[in-house]
Amino acid sequence: MKYTTLLAIAITLLVLASCKKFLDTDSPSSFTQEYIFATESDASKAVYGVYAMFNQDAFTSRLSNIFTGNTDVEAGGVGTQPDNSRRDIFSFEASDANGDFRTVWNNAYSAINKANICIEGIQASPIASNPEMQQLQGESRALRALWYYWLMNHWGDVPFISKPSRGGDDLYLKRTGRDTILTALISDLIEIEPQMKSASQITYGIERVNREFVMGLIARLALMRGGYWLYPDMVMRRKDDYKDYYQIAHDYSDKLMKTYDRPLNPSFARVFENESKWIVAANDDVLFEVAFQPGAGDVGWCHGVKVDAGTHAYGSGSAYIGLTPTYYHSFDTLDTRLPVTCSIIFYDSKLQQTPSAVSAIAPGKWNRLFMPTPAGSQSAKGTGINWPIMRYSDVLLMFAESDNELKNGPTAEAIAALRRVRERAFPASAHQEKVTQYLAGLSGKDQFFTAIVNERAWEFGGECLRKYDLARWNLYGRKVAETRNVLGAMGADAVGGVGQYAGLPDVLYYKFVEDNTKAAPFNKTVVFYNKYKRAAVIPPLKDSPAKGDNPNGYTRINWLSGLYDTKTSGPSSYVLTSWRGYKDNSGLTPVRYILPLHSSTVSASLGTLNNKGYEYQ
């Protein structure tokens, strides 16, 4: 039974009170706080109501993916001109007229208010010290921290509310500094973490916030607090006490590794296949994932392998966000994460595999075709596929990063943590070269940090963490400029046949191969002749003007040559528009990743909030 079943019950049984202002609103409840939190059962239902806020478009198809914007890893499609849609977020051209900003902002503060009600109610309960109530207290605090984490990553300093809203309260609050908010949230979680239960001790396991995840969340919040962020004057800075927070990140990732260590799943693909197949794995990679019951959630609809609508029973799904060709070609070709993370095929209306365009590489980790019960030909949203918030490999890499920073270079412990991630990524036959020799070649703090930057890209592609990482590292501008410049060079070299990237495929040759172990229509698989390099010899073609039709021959499609516009003799529209709002090809100026508040949020605040700074006003 998925945890989301109880969330649906919670939405029906319990609606908690709050007040109407620029935050979000709920209808008043006839239940008193004392009544709700007098028993573990009713307190649980209140906390389920906080989880239920994940089951809104504001999270499922907004905050969890498209709000992360275009980076060197993920890149959503951009229109020819800004249009106040999600596409403007991708290209750093968002305005205060984007309705999604109001939706996400209101949903976040509604979730925070619900969490505040639970935190206060549990604290005042006569059974507050019961182990289950302490666990629920920890869940409420962590969920509140998560929503603030996302708000601050997208809007910078935001109003900080730690008490439930009531009639007569002053809800027209000004922004509070991110350092103040993060410090409070970290302290909050450090206090409750020892009282929480592990995933194996609670019902629904990793579909609920658990002690392991809270340890990891403390580390994640601490790295944000110790990292850089963009200020209204468009300068990236970090606080003088940043190393104090790297120490917290180090200590809590280390604590998690020593208290709840587990082997990484030997199959990288299996981690995500489990989610697509509605399997909730125990003591595996995922520490916490947002639970969606069948009929809810958008993973595999707006994010994942593309499936065209047809008469088949699987419905349709697309990929609002793709992966960049530079990212695809940054992988070692022996890295088992590459074919899992980057899908260069999609399924047409007859479920026939079809090669994708170079600008349409999809996040391959989730696939609606793996759903154990197809939702019907007319289905789209509501796949029931869970969304990962944190995996254990993230903890290993946070430990390695913080250890390297604090000790001015990698220790044996930091190297061992990185080793575990790379050993899972490569087949055993390649470990000597790709793991042992690779790690031995990392000399000093800077090289090891660069290795962490790269490893987090290869490990978490499509999981939409990259924006947050690049911002706190102060690498966002550099990585965007580097990606755009390299894409332009890739296209030119593909067409010209010379240059640094000329050895990569200018075109791809593919054909269909029958797989007799699978039933139709899944028995035809696309096989590429030259997936990772330019073809030295052109293979026999399916339709050759010289030799006629050859049913066993290959078909040719453009690949990196598609990044070059022969009409303009320059980069393609994909290259020019994907990061259009960032003009600096040197990468020295900061990316304006902070979003404006929606105009209605500003007007409803009666002057306490505005969009001054960040070059919006």
Buried (B, 14 or more C-beta within 10 A) or exposed (E): EBBBEBBBEBBEEBBBBBBEBBBBBBEEBEBEBEEBBBEBEBBBBBBBBBBBBBBBBBBBBBBBBBBBBBBBBBBBBBBEEBBBBBBBBBBBBBBBBBEBBBBBBBBBBBBBBBBBBBBBBBEEBEEBEBEBBBBBBBBBBBBBBBBBBBBBBBBBBBBBBBEBBEEEBEBBBEBBBBBEBBBBBBEBBBEBBEBBBBBEEBEBBBBBBBBBBBBBBBBBBBBBBBBBBBBBEBEBEBBEEBBEBBBBBBBBBBBBBEEBEEEBBEBBBBBBBBBBEBEBBEBBBBBBBBBBBBEBBBBBBBBBBBBBBBEBBBBBBBBBBBBBBBBBBBBBEEBBBBBBBBBBBBBBBEBBBBBBBBBBBBBBBBBBBBBEEEBEBEBBBBBBBBBBBBBBBBBBBBBBBBBBBBEEBBBEBBBBBBBBBBBBBBEEEBBEEBBEEBBEEBEEBEEBBEBBBEBBBBBBBBBBBBBBBBBBBBBBBBBBBBBBBBBBBBBBBBBEEEBEBBEBBBBBBBBBEEEEEEEEBBEBBBEBBBBBEBBEEEBEBBEEEEEEEEEEBBBBBBBBBBBBBEEEEEBBEBBBBBBBBBEBEEBEBBBBBBBBBBBBBBEBBEEBBBBEBBEBE
